[in-house]
Amino acid sequence: MSKSKKLDFRPNEFVVYPAHGVGQIVNVEEQEIAGIVLELFVISFAKDKMTLRVPTHKAIEVGMRSLASADTVAHCMRILKGKAKVKRAMWSRRAQEYEQKINSGDLLAIAEVVRDLHRTDDQREQSYSERQLYEAALERLTREVAAVSGEGEDLAQQQINDVLDSRAPAAA
């Protein structure tokens, strides 16, 4: 992609870094590393108490992107309403695929993981690794939905839970 793309990100803007989720650009700074002066985005992930520095010319290449649109969030909610698609592959293979989807930074793929791993009270218990993947995907989805709506994570979490609960079959 073109180098001019790096200027699409500005300080105080929320962005999505694939491996870490939603963060906020707090600054653009120059730093000398091994004799080379690099321009870096300084991204803060407040929830994780983490700061990440990404070279501006590599931002697009590593998958950094702006927040999803409201249409994309609406599409995610439709995905969550759908029926879980659980493949019959071995768990280790499925876990690997779920992990890749979560770390892709693609909100629609993350919504698929949440949909596929969500369990209602009357379904079988999740294994520890299933629960870990589900919670990681749910947290990423919640943070981005909250950042897009600007309403806070508690409200976003409630909205997602309402959609997931609405697809459960009604008790007879």
Secondary structure as UniProt FT lines:
FT   HELIX           3..8
FT   TURN            11..12
FT   STRAND          14..17
FT   TURN            18..20
FT   STRAND          21..33
FT   TURN            34..35
FT   STRAND          36..45
FT   HELIX           46..48
FT   STRAND          50..55
FT   HELIX           56..58
FT   TURN            59..63
FT   STRAND          65..66
FT   HELIX           70..81
FT   HELIX           91..104
FT   HELIX           107..117
FT   TURN            121..122
FT   HELIX           128..149
FT   HELIX           153..166
//
